Amino acid sequence: MKQVLIWMGLGALLLAGCSKSSDNGVGPTTATGDDWTFPANSTKFSATIITSKTPVAVGEVFYTKIVYYNITQTFGTAIEVSYSPDKVRILELAPGPLIANDSTSLNVIQIDSVAGKVSFGITYKAGSGKVFSGSNVLARLKCQGKAAGTASFTIDPSTFTIVQSDGTVIPNFSTLVLENLSMQVQ
């Protein structure tokens, strides 16, 4: 029963949102390759969107990743990313290694290509005894350049949360920095 309530809670957070402040930072952060790698050894406490390549050509396939840096006691998370649907297509979202996508976890993925929104929630199952602390990739988006111009990927602070196993937000959540991505499609 507790497992169902936690999952329903994360789903509700995805759909209804919760309060979270953002610095609205936008930067051209670039990761190496299109696998699960990300720039490591960071001291920042953030949710960061990075890309494997910028600029990209119209029609070119590329990857963006949502990376959480230096988080603690993470049992589940819900995030919504707005993107430029006139400049970029989202081909798929793959859960990353931050919370194992296996028999100990549950996830929900929704991609709205008209509104330009990707919603993703993942949580460990109640009773699994698992939590995550550290830095890793939450999810990877496989994208394709659609039209020339500036494309943005922005974390919606009103629907973003990271929770502990008791359903409360992780320590220092209000100080977590959201780092968005702006890139060129040529």
Phi and psi restraints in degrees (value plus and minus 20) as a CYANA .aco file:
   2 LYS   PHI     -78.7   -38.7
   2 LYS   PSI     -59.6   -19.6
   3 GLN   PHI     -79.4   -39.4
   3 GLN   PSI     -65.0   -25.0
   4 VAL   PHI     -84.3   -44.3
   4 VAL   PSI     -61.6   -21.6
   5 LEU   PHI     -85.6   -45.6
   5 LEU   PSI     -60.7   -20.7
   6 ILE   PHI     -84.4   -44.4
   6 ILE   PSI     -65.7   -25.7
   7 TRP   PHI     -82.2   -42.2
   7 TRP   PSI     -63.3   -23.3
   8 MET   PHI     -83.4   -43.4
   8 MET   PSI     -57.9   -17.9
   9 GLY   PHI     -83.0   -43.0
   9 GLY   PSI     -64.6   -24.6
  10 LEU   PHI     -84.8   -44.8
  10 LEU   PSI     -60.4   -20.4
  11 GLY   PHI     -82.5   -42.5
  11 GLY   PSI     -61.7   -21.7
  12 ALA   PHI     -84.0   -44.0
  12 ALA   PSI     -59.5   -19.5
  13 LEU   PHI     -83.1   -43.1
  13 LEU   PSI     -58.7   -18.7
  14 LEU   PHI     -82.5   -42.5
  14 LEU   PSI     -64.6   -24.6
  15 LEU   PHI    -102.4   -62.4
  15 LEU   PSI     -61.5   -21.5
  16 ALA   PHI    -113.5   -73.5
  16 ALA   PSI     -50.9   -10.9
  17 GLY   PHI      68.7   108.7
  17 GLY   PSI     142.9   182.9
  18 CYS   PHI    -161.3  -121.3
  18 CYS   PSI     146.2   186.2
  19 SER   PHI    -100.0   -60.0
  19 SER   PSI     114.0   154.0
  20 LYS   PHI    -178.1  -138.1
  20 LYS   PSI     113.1   153.1
  21 SER   PHI    -107.5   -67.5
  21 SER   PSI     138.0   178.0
  22 SER   PHI    -158.8  -118.8
  22 SER   PSI     128.9   168.9
  23 ASP   PHI    -106.7   -66.7
  23 ASP   PSI     -24.0    16.0
  24 ASN   PHI      34.0    74.0
  24 ASN   PSI       8.9    48.9
  25 GLY   PHI     -86.4   -46.4
  25 GLY   PSI     118.0   158.0
  26 VAL   PHI    -149.4  -109.4
  26 VAL   PSI     102.9   142.9
  27 GLY   PHI    -165.3  -125.3
  27 GLY   PSI     134.9   174.9
  28 PRO   PHI    -106.7   -66.7
  28 PRO   PSI      38.6    78.6
  29 THR   PHI     -89.2   -49.2
  29 THR   PSI     111.5   151.5
  30 THR   PHI    -142.1  -102.1
  30 THR   PSI     112.0   152.0
  31 ALA   PHI    -121.4   -81.4
  31 ALA   PSI     139.8   179.8
  32 THR   PHI    -108.2   -68.2
  32 THR   PSI     109.6   149.6
  33 GLY   PHI      55.5    95.5
  33 GLY   PSI     159.6   199.6
  34 ASP   PHI    -140.4  -100.4
  34 ASP   PSI       7.3    47.3
  35 ASP   PHI    -115.9   -75.9
  35 ASP   PSI    -162.0  -122.0
  36 TRP   PHI    -120.3   -80.3
  36 TRP   PSI      -7.4    32.6
  37 THR   PHI     -94.6   -54.6
  37 THR   PSI     138.4   178.4
  38 PHE   PHI    -176.5  -136.5
  38 PHE   PSI     136.9   176.9
  39 PRO   PHI     -81.4   -41.4
  39 PRO   PSI     101.3   141.3
  40 ALA   PHI    -122.7   -82.7
  40 ALA   PSI    -190.4  -150.4
  41 ASN   PHI      38.7    78.7
  41 ASN   PSI      13.3    53.3
  42 SER   PHI    -111.5   -71.5
  42 SER   PSI     125.7   165.7
  43 THR   PHI    -119.7   -79.7
  43 THR   PSI     -21.1    18.9
  44 LYS   PHI     -93.5   -53.5
  44 LYS   PSI     134.6   174.6
  45 PHE   PHI    -131.8   -91.8
  45 PHE   PSI      76.7   116.7
  46 SER   PHI    -174.6  -134.6
  46 SER   PSI     144.9   184.9
  47 ALA   PHI    -132.8   -92.8
  47 ALA   PSI      98.3   138.3
  48 THR   PHI    -146.2  -106.2
  48 THR   PSI     116.4   156.4
  49 ILE   PHI    -121.3   -81.3
  49 ILE   PSI     104.7   144.7
  50 ILE   PHI    -143.7  -103.7
  50 ILE   PSI     144.7   184.7
  51 THR   PHI    -150.7  -110.7
  51 THR   PSI     136.5   176.5
  52 SER   PHI    -101.2   -61.2
  52 SER   PSI     -38.2     1.8
  53 LYS   PHI    -182.6  -142.6
  53 LYS   PSI     119.5   159.5
  54 THR   PHI    -174.4  -134.4
  54 THR   PSI     113.1   153.1
  55 PRO   PHI     -96.8   -56.8
  55 PRO   PSI     149.6   189.6
  56 VAL   PHI    -142.8  -102.8
  56 VAL   PSI     136.1   176.1
  57 ALA   PHI    -108.2   -68.2
  57 ALA   PSI     134.5   174.5
  58 VAL   PHI     -77.7   -37.7
  58 VAL   PSI     109.7   149.7
  59 GLY   PHI      71.7   111.7
  59 GLY   PSI     -35.3     4.7
  60 GLU   PHI     -96.4   -56.4
  60 GLU   PSI     118.8   158.8
  61 VAL   PHI    -110.1   -70.1
  61 VAL   PSI     115.7   155.7
  62 PHE   PHI    -166.8  -126.8
  62 PHE   PSI     151.6   191.6
  63 TYR   PHI    -142.5  -102.5
  63 TYR   PSI     121.6   161.6
  64 THR   PHI    -138.7   -98.7
  64 THR   PSI     131.9   171.9
  65 LYS   PHI    -151.0  -111.0
  65 LYS   PSI     127.0   167.0
  66 ILE   PHI    -123.1   -83.1
  66 ILE   PSI      97.2   137.2
  67 VAL   PHI    -135.7   -95.7
  67 VAL   PSI     111.3   151.3
  68 TYR   PHI    -120.4   -80.4
  68 TYR   PSI     110.1   150.1
  69 TYR   PHI    -131.5   -91.5
  69 TYR   PSI     108.1   148.1
  70 ASN   PHI      36.6    76.6
  70 ASN   PSI      24.9    64.9
  71 ILE   PHI    -113.2   -73.2
  71 ILE   PSI     140.5   180.5
  72 THR   PHI    -152.7  -112.7
  72 THR   PSI     131.7   171.7
  73 GLN   PHI      33.0    73.0
  73 GLN   PSI      17.6    57.6
  74 THR   PHI    -103.2   -63.2
  74 THR   PSI     101.5   141.5
  75 PHE   PHI    -125.8   -85.8
  75 PHE   PSI     -51.1   -11.1
  76 GLY   PHI    -183.1  -143.1
  76 GLY   PSI     143.2   183.2
  77 THR   PHI    -171.3  -131.3
  77 THR   PSI     132.0   172.0
  78 ALA   PHI    -153.9  -113.9
  78 ALA   PSI     115.3   155.3
  79 ILE   PHI    -167.6  -127.6
  79 ILE   PSI     124.5   164.5
  80 GLU   PHI    -146.8  -106.8
  80 GLU   PSI     109.2   149.2
  81 VAL   PHI    -135.9   -95.9
  81 VAL   PSI     104.9   144.9
  82 SER   PHI    -110.8   -70.8
  82 SER   PSI     123.0   163.0
  83 TYR   PHI    -158.9  -118.9
  83 TYR   PSI     154.0   194.0
  84 SER   PHI    -111.0   -71.0
  84 SER   PSI      72.9   112.9
  85 PRO   PHI     -87.9   -47.9
  85 PRO   PSI     -36.9     3.1
  86 ASP   PHI     -99.8   -59.8
  86 ASP   PSI     -36.9     3.1
  87 LYS   PHI    -131.0   -91.0
  87 LYS   PSI     -45.0    -5.0
  88 VAL   PHI    -158.6  -118.6
  88 VAL   PSI     121.7   161.7
  89 ARG   PHI    -124.1   -84.1
  89 ARG   PSI     120.6   160.6
  90 ILE   PHI    -118.5   -78.5
  90 ILE   PSI      98.1   138.1
  91 LEU   PHI    -108.6   -68.6
  91 LEU   PSI     -54.8   -14.8
  92 GLU   PHI    -187.4  -147.4
  92 GLU   PSI     141.0   181.0
  93 LEU   PHI    -143.2  -103.2
  93 LEU   PSI     109.6   149.6
  94 ALA   PHI    -137.8   -97.8
  94 ALA   PSI     106.4   146.4
  95 PRO   PHI     -80.5   -40.5
  95 PRO   PSI     120.3   160.3
  96 GLY   PHI    -114.3   -74.3
  96 GLY   PSI    -194.8  -154.8
  97 PRO   PHI     -99.0   -59.0
  97 PRO   PSI     -23.6    16.4
  98 LEU   PHI     -76.3   -36.3
  98 LEU   PSI     -72.8   -32.8
  99 ILE   PHI    -136.4   -96.4
  99 ILE   PSI      96.6   136.6
 100 ALA   PHI     -71.8   -31.8
 100 ALA   PSI     108.1   148.1
 101 ASN   PHI    -110.9   -70.9
 101 ASN   PSI      56.9    96.9
 102 ASP   PHI    -162.2  -122.2
 102 ASP   PSI    -178.7  -138.7
 103 SER   PHI     -89.0   -49.0
 103 SER   PSI     -28.4    11.6
 104 THR   PHI    -116.5   -76.5
 104 THR   PSI     -16.7    23.3
 105 SER   PHI    -156.5  -116.5
 105 SER   PSI     143.8   183.8
 106 LEU   PHI    -149.8  -109.8
 106 LEU   PSI     123.0   163.0
 107 ASN   PHI    -161.9  -121.9
 107 ASN   PSI     138.9   178.9
 108 VAL   PHI    -155.0  -115.0
 108 VAL   PSI     116.8   156.8
 109 ILE   PHI    -149.7  -109.7
 109 ILE   PSI     112.7   152.7
 110 GLN   PHI    -157.6  -117.6
 110 GLN   PSI     105.2   145.2
 111 ILE   PHI    -138.3   -98.3
 111 ILE   PSI      99.4   139.4
 112 ASP   PHI    -129.5   -89.5
 112 ASP   PSI      76.9   116.9
 113 SER   PHI     -93.8   -53.8
 113 SER   PSI     -37.3     2.7
 114 VAL   PHI     -99.4   -59.4
 114 VAL   PSI     -69.7   -29.7
 115 ALA   PHI     -98.8   -58.8
 115 ALA   PSI     -38.1     1.9
 116 GLY   PHI      54.2    94.2
 116 GLY   PSI      28.6    68.6
 117 LYS   PHI    -154.2  -114.2
 117 LYS   PSI     117.9   157.9
 118 VAL   PHI    -139.7   -99.7
 118 VAL   PSI     102.8   142.8
 119 SER   PHI    -134.0   -94.0
 119 SER   PSI     116.2   156.2
 120 PHE   PHI    -165.8  -125.8
 120 PHE   PSI     112.4   152.4
 121 GLY   PHI    -156.3  -116.3
 121 GLY   PSI     120.1   160.1
 122 ILE   PHI    -166.4  -126.4
 122 ILE   PSI     123.0   163.0
 123 THR   PHI    -168.5  -128.5
 123 THR   PSI     130.5   170.5
 124 TYR   PHI     -91.1   -51.1
 124 TYR   PSI     133.6   173.6
 125 LYS   PHI     -93.4   -53.4
 125 LYS   PSI     123.8   163.8
 126 ALA   PHI     -77.7   -37.7
 126 ALA   PSI     120.7   160.7
 127 GLY   PHI      65.5   105.5
 127 GLY   PSI     -24.4    15.6
 128 SER   PHI     -92.4   -52.4
 128 SER   PSI     -42.3    -2.3
 129 GLY   PHI      54.2    94.2
 129 GLY   PSI      -9.6    30.4
 130 LYS   PHI    -120.6   -80.6
 130 LYS   PSI     124.7   164.7
 131 VAL   PHI    -166.3  -126.3
 131 VAL   PSI     142.5   182.5
 132 PHE   PHI    -140.0  -100.0
 132 PHE   PSI     118.1   158.1
 133 SER   PHI    -155.1  -115.1
 133 SER   PSI     118.6   158.6
 134 GLY   PHI     108.1   148.1
 134 GLY   PSI    -168.6  -128.6
 135 SER   PHI    -149.7  -109.7
 135 SER   PSI     116.8   156.8
 136 ASN   PHI    -192.0  -152.0
 136 ASN   PSI     154.2   194.2
 137 VAL   PHI    -102.9   -62.9
 137 VAL   PSI     104.5   144.5
 138 LEU   PHI     -97.0   -57.0
 138 LEU   PSI     -67.1   -27.1
 139 ALA   PHI    -177.0  -137.0
 139 ALA   PSI     136.7   176.7
 140 ARG   PHI    -144.2  -104.2
 140 ARG   PSI     109.9   149.9
 141 LEU   PHI    -122.5   -82.5
 141 LEU   PSI     106.1   146.1
 142 LYS   PHI    -110.4   -70.4
 142 LYS   PSI     101.4   141.4
 143 CYS   PHI    -144.1  -104.1
 143 CYS   PSI     147.5   187.5
 144 GLN   PHI    -162.8  -122.8
 144 GLN   PSI     113.9   153.9
 145 GLY   PHI     -83.2   -43.2
 145 GLY   PSI     113.2   153.2
 146 LYS   PHI    -131.9   -91.9
 146 LYS   PSI     -61.3   -21.3
 147 ALA   PHI    -173.4  -133.4
 147 ALA   PSI     131.3   171.3
 148 ALA   PHI     -85.0   -45.0
 148 ALA   PSI     123.4   163.4
 149 GLY   PHI     120.2   160.2
 149 GLY   PSI    -192.0  -152.0
 150 THR   PHI    -109.6   -69.6
 150 THR   PSI     105.9   145.9
 151 ALA   PHI    -128.6   -88.6
 151 ALA   PSI     119.9   159.9
 152 SER   PHI    -144.2  -104.2
 152 SER   PSI     130.5   170.5
 153 PHE   PHI    -147.2  -107.2
 153 PHE   PSI      99.2   139.2
 154 THR   PHI    -149.9  -109.9
 154 THR   PSI     108.1   148.1
 155 ILE   PHI     -96.5   -56.5
 155 ILE   PSI     107.3   147.3
 156 ASP   PHI    -101.5   -61.5
 156 ASP   PSI      90.8   130.8
 157 PRO   PHI     -86.5   -46.5
 157 PRO   PSI     -42.2    -2.2
 158 SER   PHI     -97.3   -57.3
 158 SER   PSI     -36.0     4.0
 159 THR   PHI    -138.3   -98.3
 159 THR   PSI      -8.6    31.4
 160 PHE   PHI    -119.0   -79.0
 160 PHE   PSI     112.7   152.7
 161 THR   PHI    -174.7  -134.7
 161 THR   PSI     134.3   174.3
 162 ILE   PHI    -153.0  -113.0
 162 ILE   PSI     103.3   143.3
 163 VAL   PHI    -140.5  -100.5
 163 VAL   PSI     137.1   177.1
 164 GLN   PHI    -108.7   -68.7
 164 GLN   PSI     156.1   196.1
 165 SER   PHI     -84.6   -44.6
 165 SER   PSI     -41.8    -1.8
 166 ASP   PHI    -108.4   -68.4
 166 ASP   PSI     -16.9    23.1
 167 GLY   PHI      71.1   111.1
 167 GLY   PSI     -26.4    13.6
 168 THR   PHI    -104.9   -64.9
 168 THR   PSI     136.6   176.6
 169 VAL   PHI     -87.3   -47.3
 169 VAL   PSI     135.2   175.2
 170 ILE   PHI     -84.8   -44.8
 170 ILE   PSI     138.1   178.1
 171 PRO   PHI     -76.4   -36.4
 171 PRO   PSI     120.1   160.1
 172 ASN   PHI      44.1    84.1
 172 ASN   PSI       1.4    41.4
 173 PHE   PHI     -75.1   -35.1
 173 PHE   PSI     -57.6   -17.6
 174 SER   PHI     -86.2   -46.2
 174 SER   PSI     -35.8     4.2
 175 THR   PHI    -119.2   -79.2
 175 THR   PSI     -21.2    18.8
 176 LEU   PHI     -86.1   -46.1
 176 LEU   PSI     112.2   152.2
 177 VAL   PHI    -112.0   -72.0
 177 VAL   PSI     115.8   155.8
 178 LEU   PHI    -120.6   -80.6
 178 LEU   PSI     101.0   141.0
 179 GLU   PHI    -133.5   -93.5
 179 GLU   PSI      92.8   132.8
 180 ASN   PHI    -111.3   -71.3
 180 ASN   PSI     155.8   195.8
 181 LEU   PHI    -147.7  -107.7
 181 LEU   PSI     114.9   154.9
 182 SER   PHI    -146.1  -106.1
 182 SER   PSI     110.8   150.8
 183 MET   PHI    -165.3  -125.3
 183 MET   PSI     145.7   185.7
 184 GLN   PHI    -124.5   -84.5
 184 GLN   PSI     117.1   157.1
 185 VAL   PHI    -130.5   -90.5
 185 VAL   PSI     107.7   147.7
